Amino acid sequence: MTTLHCHYLKEQGTQLSSPPYPGIVGDVIHHTICQAAWSAWLAYQTQLINENRLNPLEKADRLTLEKAMIDFFDLQALIDARQTD
C-alpha cells in the first residue's frame, strides 16, 4: 500500500489503487486524495443523487456530480495547474 498526503484530509492516508474517475480529474484525485476521503465523497455523492434526484446516466447530472466532486475536494486549482503542464 502506498501512502500520500491527502489534499482533503490534510494528513497521510492510503492512496487509491487506481484513478477512480477518467481524465485529468481522475489523475489528480489518484495522486492527491486518500481512500478515506474518497469513501467520504462516495457517501456524500449518494446523498446528492438521492436528494436532488440525479440520474448518473444523464450527461447533465454527471457534469453536476463532477463539479460537486471537484468542489468537495477543492481540486480546481490542482486541475488547472495540471492542464497548463
N, C-alpha and C positions, 0 to 999 in steps of 0.2 A: 504494500500500500504506500502510495506517495502522499506526502502531506504538502500543504501550501498555506500561505497566509490568506485567509478568506477576506475578500473585499467587503462582504456584507457583515459578517460577524466580528471582524477586526481581531481575529485570533487564528491560531493554527487549526487546521482541520484536514480531513481526508479528501483528497482530490477525487472527482468523479472519474469513473473508469474510461469514459469516452464523452465527446461532446453531446449534450442532451438535446441540442437544437441545431438545425442546419446553418451553414454560412458563418459569417463573421461573429454574429451574436453567440452562436453555439461555441465557437472557438474561444471567445472572451470568457464566457461562463466556465468553460472547461479549465481555463488557466487561472481563474480568479475566485471561483465560488466553490465552497466545500460541500460535501454530501449533506451535512446537517442543514445548511442554508437552502440547498436545493429541495430538501424534504419540506422545509417551511414554505417555500414557494409553491410546491405541489398542493399543499393543504390550502393555501390562500387562493390558488388558481381554481380549485374545486369550488371554493366559496364564491368566487367571482362568476364562474359558469352558472352556478345554481341561482344566485341572487339576481343576476342580470339576464338569465335565460339565454346564455350564449350557446351557439352551436359551433363546435370546433370544425365542423365540415364546411361552414360558410367562411369564405375568404375574409370578409369584413370583420367577423368575430375573431378569426385567427389573428388578424392585424391588431385588434383591440387587446387581445391577450398578450401579443408580443410587446406592445407598448407598455402594458401593465407590468410585464416581467422586467423590462429594461428599467422602468421607474422603481419597481420593488427593490432591485439590486443596486440602483443608482449607477448604471453602467454606461450612460450616454457618452460621457467624456472618454471612457476607455474605447468604446466602439468608434467614436470619431477619430481618435488617435490611430487606431488600427487601420481605418480606411485611408488615412493620409500616408501610411507607410508604403 
